[in-house]
Amino acid sequence: MQFKSCRKVLTILVCSELLAVDKSTISHVVQEVITSINIVFKNLISWPSRSKLEVVMIGFKSFYNLPNVHGAIDGIHFAISRPISPFCENYYYHKIRAYNVVCQIVFDDKKQFIDIFVGWPRSVNDS
């Protein structure tokens, strides 16, 4: 838990410097955006209930012969332009020789997203 808090503070500090906006303003805006996303997408992308997870587990077993699986996880690289930032090299992925952001996705047996995470560079990977 401390690591996540530390990462959040670092992200706010970086955004504050890059945008030349006070840290408290960045923090307030981030909270507003998160609250809005949670309200708008609450029923579209959410972690399934226990009963739904049991159905997903049955689906993975019947369709893919994978027992005791509640979700599949994968990552995808999204290409981006070179960021104008002192931290731009954090976004450079040497294997594809391009700047990108990695998105980590968990999906169910019907290939519907149940969790999406895009975080600080190098906080998730595609393996």
Beta strands, then each sheet from edge to edge (+ up, - down):
strand 1: 72-79
strand 2: 92-93
strand 3: 98-107
strand 4: 113-118
sheet 1: 1+ 3- 2+
sheet 2: 1+ 3- 4+
end
